[in-house]
Amino acid sequence: MKLSDLSQGQKGIISKVRGRGAFRRRIMEMGFVSGKEVTVVKRAPLQDPIEYSILGYQVSLRESEANLIEILQIGESVSDEFEYKGTITEDSGIKQRAFREKTLNVAFVGNPNCGKTTIFNIVSGLHEHVGNYGGVTVDAKEAEFKHGKYKIKIVDLPGTYSLTAYTPEELYVRNYIHDEMPDVVVNVLDATNIERNLYLTTQLIDMDIKVVMALNMSDELEKRKDILDIDTLSHMLGIPIIKTVGAKNIGIKELFDLVVEVQEGKNEIARHIHINYGKCLERSVGMIQDVIKDPANYDLTDRISSRFLAIKLLEGDKDAFDKIKVCYNEFEIKELVKDRAARIKNYFKENAESAITDAKYGYIHGALKETYKPGNKFDRREFTRLIDNIITDKIYSFPFFIFLMWIMFQATFFIGSYPQQWIADGVGLLSDFVSSILPNGIFRDLLVDGVIGGVGSVISFLPNILILFFFISIMEDTGYMARVAFIMDKIMHRVGLHGRSFIPLLMGFGCNVPAIMATRTIEGRNDRLVTMLINPFMSCSARLPVYVLVISAFFPDHPGTTLFFIYTLGIAMAGIVAYIFKNTLLKAKELPFVMELPPYRVPTSLSIVKHMWFKAYMYLKKMAGIILIASVLMWALGYFPREIDFSRDYEAEKIELTQQINTQEAALTDSINMQIHQLNFDKESERQEKSYIGKLGHFVEPVIRPLGFDWRIGVSLVSGMAAKEIVVSTMGVLYQTDPDAEASQSLVTKLQNATYTSGPKIGQKIYTPPVALGFLLFVLFYFPCVATIAIIKKESGEWKWAIFAMLYTTSIAWVAAFIVYQLGSLFY
């Protein structure tokens, strides 16, 4: 809690004073130190500044300054985690807690693909998505854990190569460090590429913050027999370094021991240094610093290093120029920056940004020259180049990629079909068992038709989803995903997509929501919007149960190939729509595409199992949540009202037929029983059509009738707007019209036997091949779920794009299904 959060008359105990430089010294000298009680006296008429009482006298602070002081509110409950009990009163108990409860705010910063998220997952116990390619982490993930006497709050920031305001993630990381001011920044480095990773480190040094370096994947450094003098490099950088292997949980405890040591000021290595950029640059930086450090600008320099600001201003950083707008001498600073940048350009014959970058890499080269000696053992990157000679070859790359995708979909069907059938049989047996032990009534109908029929029809597809994610996990962890982006860039460029769009699109095969969030790594707004708007065409895992169900029922001869065709069609449609958008609605200037191709790595079995288990957990969680609720809701809408005005007297007809059985010969008895069975079926069908869900279905039926869809398909598609798995669960509930059929009868069989019960097509099959294919295309093209629409609104900042995505994808789905049905009906 911050001091600025207190209302007039409230009291608190100071737990930490953040900030830097003159402000921190001044405020602590005035008594704002840990453990002291402070009271809000009043706010100024315009709500700022605020008057506080501390140590018996009144002090006025601006709200921005009060934001830098953390407090514990009197009366706040004490956490059992720190072995306190009860509620804190206004006596010394709260002050003791202020001293004993120690909270550390730690931020993870590093290049993409350096392994920081792996370390974050280990210490937090979370399962954030990791992959062997850049751009996986697209926002700040937070967690807490206990380490010794400290409660450590960790934040995993997006991977970034630098802190230049060039891409959204770079600016996000920089602003987070400036605004939130973490106590310690953990700079995670890839030990196999130290020189490039250290460029970000030099920028953290310029920021004058506490840094600890985690030299991750250090086992690969040792395998190559590379020699790195960590002690010397630590002293040169002023940053303590620890070796870690995140994937094997090696060095993680020692890393946080070091973080605590640095925070407590007990580490002899940790100190602030200035990188010497050379006489010309240093003189320019120093002159700009002197002007920025005017006492009137302390509101800015108390939060941001004046040296970092001076360097960024010389580089022409737009965000840095925005930051100095609060300075009273803004014009003087700009004029000085302009003059010194011109002098630097004249001296180096290149602009200041290039000169500073060269100086940084010069410093890095010199530091590594004294501390690093490469070994002679076989290099992983050399091994990577050998594989890439085949996988990214102009002849073999596309056939290999297509073959790999085909294998993935074939395995999803054929391997998954066995456990899928076992689960389906188990659900059927459970349904029969519940039907046999419970008496007829609403409760039995709810359990058998609503819960088991709805949820059970979806849960059987869990093995197929796990197999799909098994292949995706292998491709991500090995680094093959980045190669796919590499070989596809030319094609994507032709349709107007930015090269970095490929990763969000690829992530869409898992879930469209995080995939759309991943568009933050794309610099241009229009490029981001195009990628967001076409991402719904990437078939997320929620649509897989629908595909498997319909393909198994109506295209059983070539299921894997049909599934491959559906996914490929989605990709093709995304390309077509992107081309249209980039040449009409969302024209944009072409931006450069730079993407790291990481070395190949053998994925650990633990990583793959954790990835699959997490997906299974999320799938089962959805079963117990939205799908269960939707299934029960659909059942209730189909079950009520119970009083139906039937078009004929079914009971009288059944009585009449039953009486005939006693008077007819045995040969005719079977025929009469079939007529009774048909009456039961017709009665239940009419009752369902006149239920609430039937009325809803008939309301939307005129829109979907040209597609060959009946009202039950329409209801399934409408329910699927919440989540695509609900399409299957709704079908599982709706196709329960035959009261004499075995409960264990599979949904596939029910779909194959489904017929029209009224209208001009009465008695005809609902699902012909054109209808089934049209249904698949409709599910493929119309928007995945309301969560996707919500995230499009959030990421684009405007509802118009979210509504547009919903309308245009549904329109394409309708047109595609219409064309397939109308043309297919000429042959079927």
C-alpha positions in Angstrom: 0.0 0.0 0.0 1.3 3.5 -0.8 1.1 6.5 1.5 -0.9 8.4 -1.2 -3.7 5.7 -0.8 -4.6 6.8 2.8 -7.6 9.1 3.3 -7.8 12.1 5.6 -7.4 11.1 9.2 -6.0 7.6 8.5 -2.7 6.4 9.9 0.0 4.0 8.7 3.4 2.7 9.5 6.2 3.3 6.9 7.6 0.1 5.6 9.8 1.3 2.7 10.9 4.5 1.0 11.5 4.1 -2.7 13.0 6.5 -5.1 16.6 7.7 -5.6 19.0 10.5 -5.1 18.2 13.8 -3.4 14.5 13.0 -2.8 15.3 9.8 -0.9 17.9 11.5 1.2 15.8 14.5 2.0 12.6 12.5 2.9 14.5 10.2 5.2 16.3 13.0 6.9 12.8 14.4 7.7 11.8 11.2 9.5 10.2 9.1 6.8 12.0 5.9 7.7 10.8 2.4 8.2 8.7 1.8 11.3 7.6 5.4 11.8 3.9 6.3 12.2 2.4 8.8 9.8 -1.0 10.5 9.7 -2.9 12.2 6.9 -3.9 15.6 8.1 -5.6 17.0 5.0 -5.3 17.5 1.3 -4.9 20.8 -0.4 -8.1 22.4 -2.0 -7.1 21.0 -5.4 -6.3 17.6 -3.8 -2.5 18.0 -4.2 -0.2 18.4 -2.2 -1.1 16.4 1.0 -0.3 17.4 4.6 1.1 14.6 6.8 2.0 14.5 10.5 5.1 12.6 11.5 7.3 12.7 14.6 5.1 15.5 16.0 5.3 18.0 13.1 3.6 18.6 9.8 5.1 17.9 6.4 3.7 18.6 2.9 4.3 16.1 0.1 3.0 15.9 -3.4 1.0 12.9 -4.4 3.7 11.8 -6.8 6.2 11.8 -3.8 3.8 10.0 -1.5 3.5 7.3 -4.2 7.1 6.4 -3.5 6.5 5.6 0.2 5.1 2.2 1.1 3.1 1.7 4.3 1.3 -0.8 6.4 -2.1 0.3 7.5 -2.9 0.2 11.2 -5.5 -2.4 11.9 -4.3 -4.5 9.0 -4.5 -8.3 9.6 -1.1 -10.0 9.9 -0.4 -12.9 7.6 0.2 -16.4 9.1 3.1 -16.7 6.7 5.2 -14.6 9.0 4.1 -16.4 12.2 1.9 -13.7 13.6 -1.6 -14.2 14.9 -4.6 -11.9 15.3 -5.1 -8.3 14.3 -2.5 -5.6 14.6 -3.4 -2.8 17.1 -2.0 0.7 17.3 0.8 -0.3 19.6 4.3 -1.5 18.9 3.1 -4.7 17.3 2.6 -3.1 14.0 5.9 -1.4 14.2 7.6 -4.7 14.9 6.0 -6.1 11.8 7.2 -3.2 9.8 10.7 -4.3 10.7 10.2 -8.1 10.6 8.1 -8.3 7.5 10.5 -7.8 4.7 9.2 -7.6 1.1 11.4 -7.6 -1.9 10.2 -6.5 -5.3 12.2 -8.3 -8.0 11.9 -7.9 -11.8 13.2 -10.4 -14.3 14.7 -8.7 -17.4 16.5 -10.4 -20.3 16.7 -11.0 -24.0 14.0 -13.1 -25.6 14.7 -16.8 -25.3 17.2 -16.4 -22.4 15.2 -18.7 -20.0 13.9 -16.1 -17.5 10.3 -17.4 -17.7 11.6 -20.9 -16.9 13.2 -19.6 -13.8 10.1 -17.6 -13.0 7.9 -20.8 -13.3 10.2 -22.7 -11.0 10.1 -20.1 -8.1 6.5 -19.2 -8.6 5.0 -22.6 -9.2 3.1 -21.2 -12.2 3.0 -22.6 -15.7 3.6 -19.6 -17.9 4.1 -20.4 -21.6 7.8 -20.9 -22.5 9.2 -21.7 -25.9 12.5 -21.8 -27.8 11.8 -18.6 -29.7 11.3 -14.9 -28.9 8.2 -13.1 -28.1 6.5 -15.7 -25.9 6.2 -13.4 -22.8 4.1 -10.4 -23.9 3.1 -8.8 -20.6 4.2 -8.7 -16.9 3.5 -11.9 -15.0 3.5 -11.6 -11.2 3.9 -14.0 -8.4 5.0 -14.2 -4.7 7.0 -16.7 -2.7 8.8 -17.0 0.6 12.6 -17.0 0.7 14.1 -17.0 4.2 12.8 -14.0 6.1 11.6 -12.3 2.9 8.4 -12.3 1.0 9.6 -11.9 -2.6 7.3 -10.4 -5.3 8.7 -11.3 -8.7 7.6 -9.9 -12.0 8.5 -11.6 -15.3 8.9 -8.8 -17.9 8.7 -9.3 -21.7 12.0 -10.3 -23.3 13.8 -7.4 -25.0 17.1 -6.9 -26.7 17.5 -3.3 -25.4 15.7 -0.5 -23.6 15.3 1.7 -26.6 11.8 2.9 -27.3 11.6 1.0 -30.6 9.1 -1.8 -29.8 6.2 -1.9 -27.4 7.9 -4.5 -25.2 11.1 -2.4 -24.9 9.2 0.7 -23.8 7.1 -1.4 -21.4 10.1 -2.9 -19.7 11.8 0.5 -19.4 8.7 2.3 -18.0 8.1 -0.5 -15.6 11.5 -0.1 -14.1 11.1 3.7 -13.9 7.6 3.7 -12.5 7.5 0.6 -10.2 11.2 0.9 -9.2 11.8 -2.8 -8.2 14.3 -3.3 -5.4 16.5 -5.5 -7.5 16.5 -6.3 -11.2 17.6 -9.9 -12.1 19.2 -9.7 -15.5 19.0 -13.2 -17.0 21.7 -13.9 -19.7 21.9 -16.7 -22.2 25.4 -18.1 -21.4 25.8 -19.3 -25.0 25.5 -15.7 -26.3 27.0 -13.5 -23.7 28.3 -10.7 -25.9 24.9 -9.9 -27.4 23.1 -10.3 -24.0 25.4 -7.9 -22.3 24.2 -5.0 -24.4 21.0 -4.9 -22.4 23.2 -5.1 -19.2 25.0 -1.9 -20.2 21.7 -0.1 -20.4 20.7 -1.4 -16.9 24.0 0.0 -15.7 23.2 3.4 -17.1 19.9 3.3 -15.2 21.7 3.2 -11.9 19.7 0.4 -10.3 20.5 -2.6 -8.2 21.2 -5.6 -10.6 22.0 -9.2 -10.1 23.0 -11.3 -13.1 21.8 -14.9 -13.7 24.1 -16.6 -16.2 21.5 -19.0 -17.4 22.1 -22.2 -19.4 25.6 -22.2 -17.9 25.8 -26.0 -18.4 26.0 -25.4 -22.1 28.9 -23.1 -21.5 30.7 -25.8 -19.6 29.9 -28.4 -22.3 31.7 -26.3 -24.9 34.7 -26.0 -22.5 34.4 -22.2 -22.6 36.2 -20.4 -19.8 34.6 -17.4 -18.2 36.2 -15.5 -15.3 33.0 -14.6 -13.5 34.7 -12.9 -10.6 36.6 -10.5 -12.8 33.6 -9.8 -15.0 31.5 -9.2 -11.9 33.9 -6.6 -10.6 34.2 -4.9 -14.0 30.4 -4.6 -14.3 29.7 -3.9 -10.7 27.1 -6.6 -10.8 27.3 -9.9 -8.9 26.9 -13.0 -11.2 25.5 -16.4 -10.4 25.5 -19.5 -12.7 22.0 -21.0 -13.2 20.4 -23.8 -15.2 16.7 -22.9 -15.1 15.5 -26.0 -16.9 17.1 -28.2 -14.2 16.5 -25.9 -11.2 20.2 -25.4 -10.6 21.4 -22.3 -8.9 18.0 -20.8 -8.3 18.1 -20.8 -4.5 21.6 -19.2 -4.7 20.3 -16.6 -7.1 17.8 -15.3 -4.6 20.3 -15.6 -1.8 22.3 -13.2 -3.8 19.3 -10.9 -4.5 18.7 -10.6 -0.7 22.4 -10.0 -0.1 22.5 -7.1 -2.7 19.3 -5.6 -1.3 20.7 -5.6 2.2 23.9 -3.9 1.0 26.1 -6.8 2.1 27.6 -7.7 -1.3 31.0 -6.2 -1.9 30.8 -6.5 -5.7 27.5 -4.7 -6.2 28.2 -1.0 -6.8 27.3 1.6 -9.4 29.8 2.2 -12.2 29.9 4.4 -15.2 30.7 2.9 -18.6 33.4 5.1 -20.2 32.1 6.0 -23.7 35.1 8.0 -24.6 36.1 11.7 -24.3 33.6 13.2 -26.8 30.6 11.2 -25.7 31.3 11.5 -21.9 31.7 15.3 -22.2 28.3 15.5 -24.0 26.6 13.2 -21.5 28.1 15.2 -18.6 26.9 18.5 -19.9 23.4 17.4 -20.5 23.3 15.7 -17.0 24.3 19.0 -15.3 21.3 20.8 -17.0 18.9 18.0 -16.2 20.0 17.8 -12.5 18.8 21.3 -11.8 17.1 21.2 -8.3 13.8 22.2 -9.9 13.8 18.9 -11.9 14.0 16.6 -8.8 10.6 15.2 -9.5 12.0 13.6 -12.6 15.6 12.8 -11.5 14.3 11.3 -8.2 12.8 8.5 -10.4 15.1 8.3 -13.4 18.9 8.4 -13.7 20.0 11.7 -15.2 22.8 9.9 -17.0 20.3 7.4 -18.6 18.1 10.3 -19.6 21.1 12.2 -21.1 22.2 9.2 -23.1 18.7 8.5 -24.4 18.2 12.2 -25.4 21.5 12.0 -27.4 20.1 8.9 -29.1 17.0 10.8 -30.1 14.7 8.7 -28.0 11.2 10.0 -28.4 10.1 8.7 -24.9 13.0 10.5 -23.3 12.0 13.8 -24.9 8.4 13.2 -23.6 9.9 12.6 -20.1 11.7 16.0 -20.0 8.5 17.9 -20.8 8.0 18.3 -17.0 11.4 20.1 -16.7 11.2 23.8 -16.3 14.2 24.2 -18.5 13.0 21.8 -21.2 13.9 24.2 -24.1 17.5 24.6 -22.7 17.9 20.8 -22.5 16.7 20.3 -26.1 18.9 23.0 -27.4 21.9 21.5 -25.7 21.1 18.0 -26.9 20.8 19.3 -30.4 24.1 21.1 -30.2 26.0 18.1 -28.7 24.4 15.6 -31.1 25.6 17.7 -34.0 29.1 17.8 -32.5 29.1 14.0 -32.0 28.0 13.5 -35.6 30.8 15.8 -36.8 33.4 14.0 -34.7 32.4 10.4 -35.4 30.9 10.9 -38.9 27.8 9.1 -37.7 24.8 9.9 -35.5 25.0 9.8 -31.7 22.9 6.7 -31.4 25.3 4.7 -33.6 28.3 6.1 -31.7 26.9 5.2 -28.4 26.0 1.6 -29.6 29.5 1.2 -31.0 31.0 2.4 -27.6 28.8 -0.1 -25.7 29.9 -3.0 -27.8 33.5 -1.8 -27.6 33.2 -1.9 -23.8 31.6 -5.4 -24.0 34.3 -6.6 -26.3 37.0 -5.3 -24.0 35.4 -6.9 -20.9 35.1 -10.3 -22.6 38.6 -10.1 -24.0 39.9 -10.1 -20.5 37.4 -12.6 -19.0 36.2 -15.0 -21.7 38.0 -17.7 -23.7 36.0 -19.9 -26.0 36.6 -23.6 -25.9 37.3 -25.9 -28.8 34.5 -28.4 -28.3 31.8 -28.9 -30.9 29.5 -25.8 -30.8 25.7 -26.2 -30.5 25.3 -23.4 -33.0 27.5 -25.3 -35.5 25.2 -28.3 -35.0 22.2 -25.9 -35.5 23.7 -24.7 -38.8 24.0 -28.3 -40.0 20.4 -29.1 -39.3 19.3 -25.8 -40.8 21.1 -26.7 -44.1 18.3 -29.2 -44.5 15.3 -27.8 -42.6 15.5 -24.3 -44.1 16.7 -25.4 -47.5 14.8 -23.9 -50.4 13.9 -27.4 -51.7 13.3 -29.4 -48.6 11.9 -26.8 -46.1 8.3 -26.6 -47.3 7.8 -30.3 -47.9 9.3 -31.0 -44.5 7.0 -28.5 -42.8 3.9 -29.8 -44.6 4.8 -33.4 -43.9 5.3 -32.6 -40.2 1.9 -30.9 -40.0 0.2 -33.8 -41.7 1.9 -36.3 -39.3 0.7 -34.2 -36.4 -3.0 -34.3 -37.5 -2.8 -38.0 -38.5 -1.5 -38.8 -35.0 -4.1 -36.5 -33.4 -6.8 -38.7 -35.0 -5.4 -42.2 -35.1 -3.5 -42.3 -31.8 -6.1 -40.2 -30.1 -9.0 -42.4 -31.3 -8.2 -45.3 -28.9 -8.2 -43.4 -25.6 -11.1 -41.2 -27.0 -13.2 -44.4 -27.5 -12.2 -45.7 -24.0 -13.4 -42.4 -22.4 -16.6 -42.4 -24.6 -17.3 -46.0 -23.6 -16.7 -45.1 -19.9 -19.1 -42.1 -20.2 -21.7 -44.4 -21.8 -21.4 -47.0 -19.0 -21.7 -44.2 -16.4 -24.8 -42.9 -18.2 -26.4 -46.4 -18.3 -25.5 -47.0 -14.6 -27.0 -43.7 -13.4 -30.1 -44.4 -15.5 -30.5 -47.8 -13.9 -30.2 -46.8 -10.3 -32.2 -43.6 -10.3 -36.0 -43.4 -10.7 -37.6 -41.6 -13.6 -37.8 -37.9 -13.0 -36.2 -34.5 -13.5 -33.1 -35.3 -11.4 -32.3 -38.4 -13.4 -32.9 -36.5 -16.7 -30.6 -33.7 -15.5 -27.8 -36.0 -14.6 -28.0 -38.3 -17.6 -29.0 -35.9 -20.4 -27.6 -32.6 -19.0 -24.5 -33.3 -17.1 -23.2 -36.6 -18.4 -24.6 -36.1 -21.9 -23.2 -32.6 -22.2 -19.9 -32.7 -20.4 -19.2 -36.3 -21.3 -19.5 -35.6 -25.0 -16.7 -33.0 -24.7 -14.3 -34.7 -22.2 -13.8 -37.7 -24.6 -11.7 -35.4 -26.9 -9.1 -34.6 -24.2 -6.6 -37.2 -25.7 -6.8 -35.5 -29.1 -6.0 -32.1 -27.6 -3.1 -33.5 -25.6 -1.6 -35.1 -28.7 -1.9 -31.9 -30.6 -0.1 -30.0 -27.8 2.5 -32.7 -27.5 3.6 -31.9 -31.1 3.3 -28.2 -30.7 5.4 -28.3 -27.5 8.2 -30.3 -29.2 8.3 -27.8 -32.1 8.4 -24.9 -29.7 11.0 -26.3 -27.3 13.4 -27.5 -30.1 13.4 -24.1 -31.8 11.7 -25.3 -35.0 8.9 -22.7 -34.6 11.4 -19.9 -35.3 12.5 -21.7 -38.5 8.9 -21.9 -39.6 8.6 -18.2 -39.2 11.9 -17.8 -41.2 10.7 -19.9 -44.2 7.3 -18.4 -44.2 8.4 -14.8 -44.1 8.5 -14.3 -47.8 4.9 -15.6 -48.2 3.7 -13.5 -45.4 5.4 -10.5 -46.8 3.6 -11.1 -50.1 0.2 -11.0 -48.4 1.1 -7.9 -46.5 1.8 -9.4 -43.1 4.7 -8.4 -41.0 7.3 -11.1 -40.3 6.7 -10.9 -36.6 3.1 -11.7 -37.1 3.9 -15.3 -37.6 4.5 -16.1 -33.9 1.1 -14.7 -32.7 -0.6 -16.6 -35.6 1.2 -19.8 -34.6 0.2 -19.4 -31.0 -3.4 -19.1 -32.2 -3.4 -22.9 -32.7 -3.3 -23.2 -28.9 -5.6 -20.3 -27.9 -6.5 -17.1 -29.7 -6.5 -14.9 -26.5 -2.8 -15.1 -25.6 -2.0 -15.1 -29.3 -3.7 -11.7 -29.8 -1.9 -10.5 -26.7 1.4 -11.5 -28.4 0.8 -9.0 -31.1 2.2 -6.4 -28.7 5.6 -7.4 -30.1 4.7 -5.9 -33.5 5.8 -2.3 -33.9 3.3 -0.8 -36.4 -0.3 -0.3 -35.1 -1.9 -1.2 -38.5 0.3 -4.4 -38.6 -0.9 -5.2 -35.1 -4.5 -4.7 -36.0 -4.3 -6.9 -39.1 -2.7 -9.7 -37.1 -5.4 -9.4 -34.4 -8.2 -9.4 -36.9 -7.1 -12.5 -38.8 -6.0 -14.5 -35.7 -9.5 -16.0 -35.2 -8.9 -18.0 -38.4 -6.2 -19.9 -36.6 -8.0 -23.0 -35.3 -7.6 -22.9 -31.5 -7.7 -26.1 -29.5 -11.3 -25.4 -28.4 -12.4 -26.0 -32.0 -10.6 -29.4 -32.2 -13.4 -31.4 -30.5 -15.9 -30.1 -33.1 -13.6 -31.0 -35.9 -12.9 -34.5 -34.5 -16.6 -35.2 -33.9 -17.9 -34.2 -37.3 -14.9 -35.7 -39.3 -15.3 -39.0 -37.4 -19.0 -39.1 -38.2 -19.0 -38.1 -41.8 -15.4 -38.3 -43.2 -14.0 -41.4 -41.5 -12.1 -42.6 -44.6 -9.5 -39.8 -44.5 -9.8 -38.1 -41.1 -6.2 -36.9 -40.7 -6.1 -35.4 -44.2 -9.5 -33.7 -43.7 -8.3 -32.2 -40.5 -5.1 -31.0 -42.2 -7.2 -29.5 -44.9 -9.4 -27.6 -42.4 -6.4 -26.1 -40.6 -4.7 -25.2 -44.0 -7.9 -23.5 -45.2 -7.9 -21.4 -42.1 -4.3 -20.3 -42.8 -5.2 -19.6 -46.4 -8.2 -17.5 -45.4 -6.0 -15.5 -43.0 -3.6 -14.7 -45.8 -6.4 -13.6 -48.2 -8.0 -11.4 -45.6 -4.7 -9.9 -44.6 -3.9 -9.0 -48.2 -7.3 -7.3 -48.5 -6.9 -5.4 -45.3 -3.4 -4.2 -45.9 -4.4 -2.8 -49.3 -7.7 -1.2 -48.1 -8.6 -0.6 -44.5 -5.2 -0.8 -42.8 -2.4 0.4 -45.1 0.9 0.8 -43.4 4.5 1.6 -44.1 6.7 -1.5 -44.3 8.7 -2.2 -41.2 11.9 -4.2 -41.0 11.8 -7.8 -39.7 14.5 -9.0 -37.4 14.1 -12.3 -35.5 16.5 -14.5 -33.6 16.9 -18.1 -34.8 17.9 -19.8 -31.5 20.1 -22.9 -31.4 18.2 -26.2 -31.5 17.8 -27.8 -28.1 16.5 -31.2 -27.0 13.3 -30.6 -25.1 13.2 -32.1 -21.6 10.5 -34.7 -20.9 9.5 -32.7 -17.8 8.9 -29.6 -19.9 6.7 -31.4 -22.4 4.8 -33.3 -19.6 4.2 -30.0 -17.7 3.0 -28.3 -20.9 0.6 -31.1 -21.6 -0.6 -31.4 -18.0 -1.2 -27.7 -17.8 -3.4 -27.8 -20.9 -5.2 -30.9 -19.6 -5.8 -29.1 -16.3 -7.2 -26.0 -18.1 -9.4 -28.2 -20.3 -10.8 -30.1 -17.3 -11.2 -26.8 -15.4 -13.3 -25.6 -18.3 -15.3 -28.8 -18.1 -16.2 -28.1 -14.5 -16.9 -24.5 -15.2 -18.4 -22.9 -18.3 -19.1 -26.1 -20.2 -21.0 -27.7 -17.2 -23.0 -24.5 -16.7 -23.7 -24.3 -20.5 -24.7 -28.0 -20.6 -27.2 -27.6 -17.7 -28.6 -24.4 -19.2 -29.1 -26.0 -22.6 -30.7 -29.0 -21.0 -33.1 -26.8 -19.0 -34.0 -24.8 -22.0 -34.8 -28.1 -23.8 -36.6 -29.7 -20.9 -39.0 -26.9 -20.1 -41.9 -26.2 -20.4 -43.3 -29.6 -19.5 -46.8 -28.7 -20.5 -46.9 -28.9 -24.3 -49.8 -28.5 -26.6 -49.1 -31.5 -28.9 -50.3 -31.6 -32.5 -51.7 -35.1 -32.0 -52.7 -37.4 -29.1 -49.7 -39.6 -28.9 -50.8 -41.4 -25.7 -54.1 -42.4 -27.2 -52.4 -43.8 -30.3 -49.9 -45.7 -28.1 -52.8 -47.2 -26.0 -54.6 -48.3 -29.2 -51.4 -49.9 -30.6 -50.7 -51.7 -27.3 -54.2 -53.2 -27.3 -53.6 -54.5 -30.8 -50.6 -56.5 -29.6 -52.8 -58.8 -27.6 -55.0 -59.6 -30.6 -52.3 -59.8 -33.3 -50.1 -62.7 -34.3 -46.5 -62.6 -33.2 -45.3 -61.7 -36.7 -47.2 -58.4 -36.5 -46.1 -57.6 -32.9 -42.6 -56.4 -34.0 -44.2 -54.1 -36.5 -46.5 -52.6 -33.8 -43.6 -52.2 -31.4 -41.7 -50.2 -34.1 -44.8 -48.0 -34.5 -44.9 -47.4 -30.7 -41.1 -46.6 -30.8 -41.7 -44.1 -33.6 -44.5 -42.5 -31.7 -42.3 -42.0 -28.7 -39.6 -40.5 -30.9 -42.1 -38.2 -32.6 -43.5 -37.1 -29.3 -40.1 -36.2 -27.8 -39.0 -34.5 -31.0 -42.1 -32.3 -31.0 -41.7 -31.6 -27.3 -38.1 -30.5 -27.9 -39.1 -28.3 -30.8 -41.7 -26.5 -28.7 -39.3 -26.1 -25.7 -37.6 -22.9 -25.0 -34.5 -24.0 -26.9 -36.6 -25.1 -29.8 -38.1 -21.7 -30.0 -34.7 -20.1 -30.0 -33.6 -22.5 -32.7 -36.5 -21.8 -34.9 -35.9 -18.1 -34.4 -32.4 -18.3 -36.0 -33.3 -21.0 -38.4 -34.4 -18.7 -41.3 -30.8 -17.3 -41.3 -29.1 -20.7 -41.5 -31.6 -22.6 -43.6 -29.8 -21.7 -46.8 -26.8 -23.4 -45.4 -28.7 -26.7 -44.9 -28.6 -26.3 -41.1 -31.5 -27.2 -38.9 -32.5 -25.5 -35.7 -30.4 -27.7 -33.5 -27.2 -26.8 -35.4 -28.2 -23.2 -35.1 -28.5 -23.4 -31.3 -25.2 -25.2 -31.1 -23.5 -22.4 -33.1 -25.1 -19.7 -31.0 -24.0 -21.4 -27.7 -20.5 -21.8 -29.2 -20.0 -18.0 -29.0 -19.2 -18.4 -25.3 -16.6 -21.2 -26.0 -16.3 -23.6 -28.9 -16.3 -26.7 -26.8 -19.9 -25.8 -25.9 -20.9 -26.6 -29.5 -20.2 -30.3 -28.8 -21.7 -30.3 -25.3 -24.9 -28.6 -26.7 -25.1 -31.3 -29.4 -24.7 -33.9 -26.7 -27.7 -32.4 -25.0 -29.9 -31.8 -28.0 -29.6 -35.1 -29.7 -31.3 -37.0 -26.9 -34.6 -37.2 -28.6 -35.0 -41.0 -28.7 -36.2 -42.1 -25.3 -35.9 -45.7 -26.2 -32.2 -45.5 -27.4 -29.4 -46.7 -25.1 -27.8 -43.9 -23.1 -24.4 -45.3 -24.1 -25.0 -44.6 -27.8 -22.2 -42.4 -29.0 -22.8 -38.8 -30.2 -21.2 -39.8 -33.5 -23.9 -42.4 -34.1 -26.6 -39.9 -33.0 -25.4 -37.4 -35.6 -25.3 -40.0 -38.3 -28.9 -41.1 -37.6 -30.3 -37.6 -37.1 -33.3 -36.8 -39.3 -35.7 -34.0 -39.9 -38.8 -34.5 -37.8 -41.0 -31.8 -39.4 -41.1 -29.6 -42.5 -40.7 -30.5 -46.2 -37.5 -32.7 -45.4 -39.2 -34.8 -42.8 -37.5 -38.2 -42.5 -34.4 -37.1 -44.4 -30.9 -37.1 -43.0 -29.9 -33.8 -41.5 -26.2 -34.3 -42.1 -25.2 -34.9 -45.7 -21.5 -34.5 -46.7 -22.2 -30.9 -47.9 -23.9 -29.9 -44.7 -21.2 -31.5 -42.6 -18.4 -29.8 -44.5 -20.3 -26.5 -44.4 -20.7 -26.9 -40.7 -17.0 -27.4 -40.3 -16.2 -24.3 -42.3 -18.7 -22.2 -40.3 -17.0 -23.3 -37.0 -13.6 -22.6 -38.6 -14.3 -19.1 -39.8 -16.7 -17.5 -37.3 -15.1 -15.9 -34.2 -13.9 -18.3 -31.6 -15.4 -17.0 -28.4 -16.4 -13.8 -26.5 -13.1 -13.8 -24.7 -11.3 -13.3 -28.1 -13.6 -10.4 -28.9 -12.9 -8.9 -25.5 -9.1 -9.2 -25.9 -9.3 -7.6 -29.4 -11.1 -4.6 -27.8 -8.5 -4.4 -25.0 -5.5 -4.7 -27.3 -6.9 -2.4 -30.0 -8.3 0.1 -27.5 -11.6 0.4 -29.5 -14.8 -1.5 -29.5 -15.3 -0.9 -33.2 -12.5 -3.4 -34.1 -13.9 -6.0 -31.8 -17.4 -5.7 -33.2 -15.9 -5.6 -36.8 -14.0 -8.9 -36.1 -17.2 -10.5 -34.9 -19.3 -9.4 -37.8 -16.8 -10.0 -40.7 -15.7 -13.5 -39.5 -19.3 -14.6 -39.1 -20.2 -13.2 -42.6 -17.3 -15.1 -44.2 -18.4 -18.3 -42.3 -22.0 -17.9 -43.6 -20.8 -17.3 -47.2 -18.4 -20.3 -47.2 -21.0 -22.7 -45.7 -23.6 -21.4 -48.3 -21.3 -22.0 -51.2 -20.3 -25.5 -50.1 -23.9 -26.5 -49.4 -25.4 -25.1 -52.5 -22.7 -26.6 -54.8 -22.6 -29.9 -52.9 -26.3 -30.3 -53.1 -26.0 -30.6 -56.9 -24.2 -33.9 -56.4 -25.7 -35.3 -53.1 
